[in-house]
Amino acid sequence: MEFDIYKLLRPNIQNLSPYSSARDEFYGDEGIFLDANENPFPSDFNRYPDPFQRKLKEALAPVKGVRPSEIILGNGSDEILDLIFRSFCIPGKDSVVTIKPSYGMYRVLADLNDLNLIEVALNTEFQIDASSVLKAAEEAKLIILCSPNNPTGNELDRNEIHKILQNFNGIVVIDEAYSDFSDISSAIELLDDYPNLIISQTLSKAYGLAGIRIGIGISSEEIIRVLNTVKPPYNVNAGSQRVALERLKNTETVHKEIIQIKMERSRLFTYLQTNENIIKVYPTEANFILFKVNDANIWYKYLVEKGIVIRNRTNNFGCTNCLRITVGTNEENNRFMEIVDEMKNNPVFQNSIAK
Ligand code: PMP
């Protein structure tokens, strides 16, 4: 497919001159810095951070198998998504296509940017149909897909994703916030074939750094260059860059934790599947499990009273009476199972549908 990023950009972004910060005009560690109106008395944080997070990107690039110039970092992946919406979609005019059920932030970003959001329903197994997405996207600028999907947990069919990428002339975002937990490889491997693809990932989940807010956008150098002109100058603070760099020095620990979470996930999955009060447990490649009960509101309230907070997803499309549980530590999951075991003989929780 022919792809011209400049035609896709909002006209005001095509010629945008980014703000030029002191650290854009001189980058280096050596010197007497009297250029940024900082407080000169040394402390951990008296200096502005590197606006392009060079050291962090250099550490991250080999982990992701891309070049540092193919990465943009943001204040959480929510900021990466926001930058994409604001760079490509004209408020009051453009439309964006996504799937339902999926991550609620896509609706908020569309509403914030006054965009028409078209949500294409997944089937009862929460799978995607490329032709329905493409049909809905005939006039759209952006398609945003989430895989593994939140709140369902499953990976979207890679063949259908290929069909969408091959036949859509706008931007396709694949939100891979949970891909570190998946047995299916990241769609990063598709970037060479599709210049209109942007992958969004995060350090909030598998890397255990939700509190420092670092999101990762990966795409062609051309797209990354544009997103860099739109982002706020110092969008990732110095403390966050430092903590993330430390964590990346120790990817072995991260991998060990991922293995443990996946083991706990399968233990929890088997438990839920064998519990007769549970109607259905949905396959997952994420660090959470969606399951269906006879009355999600009653389950939710009961669990909260017992000190266990999970997510009630009953109001999401196709998720009536579904609950979403994040995989916790061994002890946390045991406590959850103990409480659910106690509910077994209580008729309020019993499954009225034969398994
Ligand atoms: N995408 C998905 C699918 C998510 O579930 C979340 C967090 N709940 C995010 C993006 C945002 O993650 P963060 O901003 O912490 O990187």
Residues whose N, C-alpha, C, O or C-beta is under 5 A from the ligand:
A	BS01	PMP	G76 S77 D78 Y103 C146 N150 D175 A177 T202 S204 I214 G215
